[in-house]
Amino acid sequence: MNDRSADEAMKDLIQIEPADLAMLVALAPAERIGAIIRLNRTVRYANTLNAVEILVLLAEQAVAAGSRRKRHRFKLSDSA
């Protein structure tokens, strides 16, 4: 994704209400597309959400979070 499209994609996440975003993050990846489509049909979003970009961003964030968790793990023997 180039910088311009990354910025545009972030706008999609920013326009999602915090409670809705938390709900999407908590869902299994396979369940997210249906939830985004249902949200997009509501009066609040009125078909303004880009479901594909939101799915990609959520997946990228999950990968990044997994990466951070791996870097911060240490063995008990390392702490002695």
C-alpha positions in Angstrom: 0.0 0.0 0.0 1.5 3.4 -0.9 1.4 6.3 1.6 -1.6 8.0 0.1 -3.8 4.9 0.1 -2.6 4.0 3.7 -3.7 7.4 4.8 -7.0 7.0 3.1 -7.4 3.5 4.7 -6.7 4.9 8.1 -9.5 7.4 7.6 -11.9 4.4 7.2 -10.8 3.1 10.6 -11.0 6.5 12.2 -14.5 7.1 11.1 -15.6 3.8 12.8 -17.1 4.4 16.3 -14.7 3.2 19.0 -17.3 0.6 20.2 -17.7 -0.7 16.7 -14.0 -0.9 16.1 -13.5 -2.8 19.4 -16.2 -5.2 18.3 -14.5 -5.8 15.0 -11.1 -6.4 16.6 -12.7 -8.9 19.0 -14.2 -11.0 16.2 -12.5 -13.9 14.5 -11.1 -12.7 11.1 -13.7 -14.8 9.2 -16.5 -13.1 11.0 -15.4 -9.5 10.3 -16.6 -9.1 6.7 -20.2 -9.8 7.7 -20.0 -7.5 10.6 -18.5 -4.7 8.5 -21.2 -5.2 5.9 -23.9 -5.0 8.6 -22.3 -1.8 10.1 -22.1 -0.3 6.6 -25.9 -0.8 6.1 -26.7 1.2 9.3 -27.8 4.9 9.1 -24.6 5.8 11.0 -22.3 4.7 8.2 -24.7 4.8 5.2 -22.4 2.7 2.9 -19.3 4.9 3.5 -17.1 2.2 4.9 -14.5 0.5 2.6 -14.8 -3.1 3.9 -11.7 -4.4 2.0 -9.4 -1.7 3.4 -10.8 -2.1 6.9 -10.2 -5.9 6.7 -6.6 -5.4 5.5 -5.9 -2.8 8.2 -7.3 -5.1 10.9 -5.2 -8.0 9.6 -2.0 -5.8 9.5 -2.6 -4.6 13.0 -3.0 -8.2 14.2 0.3 -9.2 12.5 2.0 -6.2 14.0 0.6 -6.9 17.5 1.8 -10.6 17.2 5.3 -9.3 16.2 5.4 -7.0 19.2 4.4 -9.9 21.5 7.1 -12.2 20.2 9.8 -9.5 20.6 8.8 -8.9 24.3 8.7 -12.6 25.3 11.6 -13.9 27.3 12.5 -17.2 28.9 12.3 -17.5 32.7 16.0 -18.4 32.6 16.7 -15.1 31.0 15.3 -13.2 34.0 17.7 -14.7 36.6 
